[in-house]
Amino acid sequence: MRRKLASPLPQRNGLDPARLKLPAEGPWATIRDHLVERLPMVAPARIDAMLAGREIVGLDGPVAPDAPYRPDSFVWFHRDLPDEVPVPFDIRVLHRDDDLVVVDKPHFLATIPRGRHVLETALVRLRRELDLPALSPAHRLDRVTAGLVMFVVRRERRGAYQTMFRDRRVHKEYEAIAPVDPALDLPRTVRSRIVKERGIITAQEVDGPPNSESRVELLEERDGLGRYRLQPRTGRTHQLRLHMSGLGVPILGDDFYPTLVETALDDFRRPLQLLATTLEFTDPISGEPRRFESRASLLAWTSYAEWAGRV
């Protein structure tokens, strides 16, 4: 297997530079001409400024503003960052060794850079705070979900841990706070077909062969609310949220299901009451059993009035 070319640019703010491979054929006289066409969301004047500032580089060094087009070559540069709303919650490191970092991710913090969330993500924060530039996620957790996320320290070990999650060899448990329906027969296993279309923010359950499975158990109840243990057997987008909503007991704070409600990115009130509590697996490197448990709790259970903003 051919090794990926090492970037001639270092990380910036915990972020790797973008890398573009130039096509083998094309009508462009210069690299600049190609970049203007390739990056329509970047103003041509900004590309000119980056070239003049020696911010776009190839294997031989900075790309000149009039550098001729070179088929099959590579260029690297750091993208301009979006304006971000700071997430005012800390990441708690639960475990760290030569291979793994396991953390309690807070609500509202994305796992990895995407769209409007770049610096305010768990991956970028941890790279900076722990001085681990090669850190990468073994799996992902929704931005609004709190709890356990596992990261791999060394690039050469990344594949083994990511494959373990892909092949469903990790036992996961979640906790959720939701209404109680006395007519709902629990525990039960929920199976459905979930479809998530590109460009649409929510997923949906449709007719057809099931592709998702979750175990739902009511652990305790009080004042019309329940503390549930959720065990996903598959990993579809928003699976647990959809399954709980489909049972008629949507998770507290869910702005997607059953009804989509637009919420500002700086609105940190009433976080989704869903917590990733347990990761358990056989380590693919050492063969030893591993189990990690969250130390976080869900506010609507410990203080519903505080979660609801009544205090």
C-alpha positions as CSV (number, residue, x, y, z in Angstrom):
1,M,0.0,0.0,0.0
2,R,1.4,3.4,-1.0
3,R,2.0,5.7,1.9
4,K,0.3,9.0,2.0
5,L,2.5,12.0,1.2
6,A,3.7,13.9,4.2
7,S,2.5,17.5,4.3
8,P,5.2,20.2,3.9
9,L,3.0,22.4,6.1
10,P,2.7,21.8,9.9
11,Q,-0.6,21.7,11.7
12,R,-2.1,25.1,12.6
13,N,-4.3,25.3,15.7
14,G,-4.4,21.5,15.9
15,L,-5.7,21.3,12.2
16,D,-4.0,19.5,9.4
17,P,-3.7,21.5,6.1
18,A,-6.0,20.7,3.2
19,R,-4.4,18.7,0.4
20,L,-5.5,18.8,-3.2
21,K,-4.4,16.5,-6.0
22,L,-4.4,18.2,-9.4
23,P,-6.1,16.3,-12.2
24,A,-4.1,14.5,-14.8
25,E,-5.7,16.5,-17.6
26,G,-7.4,19.9,-17.8
27,P,-7.5,23.2,-19.6
28,W,-5.7,25.3,-16.9
29,A,-2.5,27.2,-17.8
30,T,-1.6,27.8,-14.2
31,I,-2.2,26.2,-10.8
32,R,-3.9,29.5,-9.9
33,D,-6.4,29.0,-12.7
34,H,-7.3,25.5,-11.5
35,L,-7.7,26.6,-7.8
36,V,-10.1,29.4,-8.8
37,E,-12.3,26.8,-10.6
38,R,-11.7,24.1,-8.0
39,L,-12.6,26.3,-5.0
40,P,-15.7,28.3,-6.0
41,M,-16.5,29.2,-2.4
42,V,-13.1,31.0,-2.1
43,A,-12.9,34.4,-3.7
44,P,-10.3,34.6,-6.5
45,A,-8.8,37.6,-4.7
46,R,-8.3,35.5,-1.6
47,I,-6.5,32.8,-3.7
48,D,-4.3,35.5,-5.1
49,A,-3.5,36.7,-1.6
50,M,-2.6,33.2,-0.4
51,L,-0.3,32.7,-3.4
52,A,1.4,36.0,-2.9
53,G,1.8,35.2,0.8
54,R,3.4,31.8,0.0
55,E,0.6,30.1,1.9
56,I,-0.1,27.5,-0.8
57,V,2.8,25.0,-1.2
58,G,3.8,22.0,-3.2
59,L,6.4,19.4,-2.6
60,D,9.0,21.8,-3.9
61,G,8.0,24.7,-1.8
62,P,5.6,27.7,-2.1
63,V,3.6,27.9,-5.3
64,A,4.3,31.0,-7.3
65,P,1.3,33.1,-8.5
66,D,2.2,32.3,-12.1
67,A,3.3,28.7,-11.6
68,P,2.4,26.6,-14.6
69,Y,-0.2,23.8,-14.1
70,R,1.4,20.5,-13.2
71,P,-0.8,17.4,-13.8
72,D,-1.0,14.8,-10.9
73,S,0.9,17.1,-8.5
74,F,-0.3,18.1,-5.0
75,V,-0.7,21.3,-3.2
76,W,-1.4,22.0,0.5
77,F,-2.8,25.0,2.3
78,H,-4.7,26.0,5.5
79,R,-8.3,26.8,4.9
80,D,-9.7,30.0,6.4
81,L,-11.7,29.2,9.5
82,P,-15.3,30.1,10.1
83,D,-16.5,32.3,12.9
84,E,-17.4,29.9,15.7
85,V,-19.4,30.2,18.9
86,P,-17.2,29.1,21.8
87,V,-18.6,26.0,23.6
88,P,-18.3,26.9,27.3
89,F,-17.8,23.3,28.6
90,D,-14.6,21.3,29.3
91,I,-13.6,17.9,28.1
92,R,-12.8,15.5,30.9
93,V,-10.0,13.0,30.1
94,L,-10.8,9.7,31.7
95,H,-8.0,7.5,30.4
96,R,-4.7,8.0,28.5
97,D,-2.1,5.6,27.5
98,D,0.3,5.1,24.5
99,D,-2.5,4.0,22.3
100,L,-5.8,5.5,23.5
101,V,-7.4,8.6,25.0
102,V,-10.9,8.3,26.3
103,V,-12.9,11.3,27.3
104,D,-16.2,12.5,28.5
105,K,-17.3,14.9,25.7
106,P,-19.8,17.6,26.8
107,H,-23.0,18.4,25.1
108,F,-22.8,20.8,22.2
109,L,-19.2,20.0,21.2
110,A,-18.7,18.2,17.9
111,T,-16.3,15.3,17.8
112,I,-14.5,16.3,14.6
113,P,-14.2,19.4,12.4
114,R,-17.1,19.8,10.0
115,G,-19.0,22.7,8.5
116,R,-19.3,25.5,11.1
117,H,-17.5,23.6,13.8
118,V,-13.7,23.4,13.4
119,L,-11.7,24.7,16.4
120,E,-14.6,24.1,18.7
121,T,-14.4,20.3,18.3
122,A,-13.2,17.6,20.7
123,L,-10.5,16.5,18.3
124,V,-8.9,19.9,17.7
125,R,-9.1,20.8,21.4
126,L,-7.5,17.6,22.5
127,R,-4.7,17.8,20.0
128,R,-3.8,21.2,21.3
129,E,-4.4,20.6,25.0
130,L,-2.6,17.2,25.2
131,D,0.0,18.0,22.6
132,L,-0.9,15.0,20.5
133,P,-0.9,16.2,16.8
134,A,-1.6,12.7,15.4
135,L,-4.6,12.1,17.6
136,S,-7.6,10.8,15.6
137,P,-11.1,9.6,16.5
138,A,-11.9,5.8,16.7
139,H,-15.6,6.7,16.3
140,R,-17.9,9.7,16.6
141,L,-20.6,11.0,18.8
142,D,-23.3,13.5,17.8
143,R,-22.6,17.1,18.8
144,V,-25.6,17.3,21.1
145,T,-24.9,13.9,22.8
146,A,-22.6,13.8,25.8
147,G,-20.4,11.0,27.0
148,L,-17.6,8.6,26.0
149,V,-15.5,9.2,22.9
150,M,-12.3,7.2,22.2
151,F,-9.4,8.6,20.3
152,V,-6.3,6.8,18.9
153,V,-2.9,8.3,19.7
154,R,-0.7,6.8,17.0
155,R,-1.5,6.8,13.2
156,E,-0.3,3.2,12.8
157,R,-2.9,2.0,15.4
158,R,-5.8,4.0,13.9
159,G,-7.1,1.3,11.5
160,A,-7.3,-1.5,14.1
161,Y,-9.5,0.5,16.5
162,Q,-11.7,2.1,13.8
163,T,-12.3,-1.3,12.2
164,M,-13.4,-2.6,15.6
165,F,-16.1,0.0,15.7
166,R,-17.0,-0.5,12.1
167,D,-17.4,-4.2,12.6
168,R,-19.6,-3.7,15.7
169,R,-17.2,-5.4,18.1
170,V,-17.7,-2.7,20.7
171,H,-20.5,-3.0,23.3
172,K,-22.0,0.4,23.8
173,E,-24.5,1.6,26.4
174,Y,-26.3,4.9,26.7
175,E,-28.5,6.6,29.3
176,A,-31.4,8.8,28.4
177,I,-34.1,10.8,30.3
178,A,-37.5,10.7,28.7
179,P,-41.2,10.6,29.6
180,V,-42.7,7.4,31.0
181,D,-45.6,5.7,29.2
182,P,-47.2,3.1,31.5
183,A,-48.7,1.3,28.5
184,L,-45.3,0.8,27.0
185,D,-44.0,-2.7,27.4
186,L,-40.4,-2.6,28.4
187,P,-37.7,-3.8,28.1
188,R,-37.9,-4.4,24.4
189,T,-35.8,-4.5,21.2
190,V,-36.7,-2.0,18.6
191,R,-35.9,-2.7,14.9
192,S,-36.6,-0.4,12.0
193,R,-35.3,0.8,8.7
194,I,-33.6,4.2,9.0
195,V,-32.7,6.4,6.0
196,K,-30.6,9.6,6.1
197,E,-30.5,11.6,2.9
198,R,-27.6,13.9,2.1
199,G,-28.5,17.6,2.6
200,I,-31.4,16.8,5.0
201,I,-30.6,17.3,8.7
202,T,-32.9,14.7,10.1
203,A,-33.2,10.9,9.4
204,Q,-36.4,9.0,9.1
205,E,-37.9,5.6,9.6
206,V,-39.3,4.1,6.5
207,D,-40.9,0.8,5.4
208,G,-38.5,-2.0,4.4
209,P,-36.1,-4.5,5.9
210,P,-34.7,-3.3,9.3
211,N,-31.2,-1.9,9.3
212,S,-31.1,-0.7,12.9
213,E,-31.6,-2.3,16.3
214,S,-31.7,-1.0,19.8
215,R,-32.5,-2.5,23.2
216,V,-34.5,-0.2,25.4
217,E,-34.8,-0.7,29.2
218,L,-36.5,1.5,31.8
219,L,-34.2,1.6,34.9
220,E,-36.2,3.8,37.2
221,E,-38.9,6.4,37.1
222,R,-40.2,9.4,39.1
223,D,-42.5,12.3,38.5
224,G,-43.5,11.1,35.1
225,L,-39.9,10.8,33.8
226,G,-37.8,7.7,33.3
227,R,-34.1,6.9,33.3
228,Y,-33.5,4.5,30.4
229,R,-30.7,2.3,29.4
230,L,-30.2,2.1,25.6
231,Q,-28.0,-0.4,23.9
232,P,-27.6,0.1,20.1
233,R,-26.8,-3.0,18.2
234,T,-26.2,-1.0,15.1
235,G,-25.0,2.6,14.4
236,R,-27.4,4.4,12.2
237,T,-27.6,8.2,12.3
238,H,-29.8,9.4,15.2
239,Q,-30.8,5.8,15.8
240,L,-31.5,6.1,19.5
241,R,-33.3,9.4,19.2
242,L,-35.5,8.0,16.4
243,H,-36.3,4.8,18.3
244,M,-37.3,6.6,21.5
245,S,-39.4,9.0,19.5
246,G,-41.0,6.2,17.7
247,L,-42.0,4.6,21.0
248,G,-43.8,7.8,22.0
249,V,-41.2,8.7,24.6
250,P,-38.8,11.2,22.9
251,I,-35.6,12.1,24.7
252,L,-35.8,15.3,26.7
253,G,-34.2,18.2,24.8
254,D,-34.4,16.6,21.4
255,D,-34.8,19.4,18.8
256,F,-35.0,16.9,15.9
257,Y,-37.5,14.3,16.9
258,P,-40.5,14.0,16.7
259,T,-40.5,17.7,15.4
260,L,-37.6,19.7,14.0
261,V,-37.0,22.9,16.0
262,E,-34.4,25.4,14.8
263,T,-32.0,26.3,17.7
264,A,-29.3,28.9,17.7
265,L,-25.7,27.6,18.0
266,D,-25.2,29.8,21.0
267,D,-28.2,28.4,22.8
268,F,-26.8,26.0,25.4
269,R,-30.1,25.6,27.4
270,R,-31.8,22.3,27.8
271,P,-29.2,19.9,26.4
272,L,-30.3,16.6,24.8
273,Q,-30.6,14.2,27.7
274,L,-28.6,11.4,26.1
275,L,-25.3,10.2,27.5
276,A,-22.9,7.6,26.1
277,T,-22.1,5.7,29.4
278,T,-20.1,2.6,28.5
279,L,-17.6,1.3,25.9
280,E,-16.5,-2.3,26.3
281,F,-14.4,-4.4,23.9
282,T,-11.4,-6.7,23.5
283,D,-8.4,-4.6,22.6
284,P,-7.4,-5.4,19.0
285,I,-3.7,-4.8,19.8
286,S,-3.1,-6.4,23.2
287,G,-6.1,-8.8,23.2
288,E,-7.0,-7.6,26.7
289,P,-10.5,-6.7,27.8
290,R,-11.2,-3.0,28.1
291,R,-14.2,-1.2,29.7
292,F,-14.6,2.5,30.1
293,E,-17.5,4.2,32.0
294,S,-18.6,7.8,31.9
295,R,-18.4,9.9,35.0
296,A,-21.0,12.4,33.8
297,S,-24.7,12.5,34.7
298,L,-27.8,13.9,33.0
299,L,-29.0,17.1,34.5
300,A,-32.7,16.5,33.9
301,W,-32.5,13.5,36.3
302,T,-30.3,15.1,39.0
303,S,-32.1,18.5,38.8
304,Y,-35.0,18.8,36.4
305,A,-35.8,22.4,37.5
306,E,-32.2,23.4,36.7
307,W,-32.3,21.7,33.3
308,A,-35.6,23.3,32.5
309,G,-34.3,26.7,33.5
310,R,-36.7,27.2,36.4
311,V,-33.9,28.0,38.9
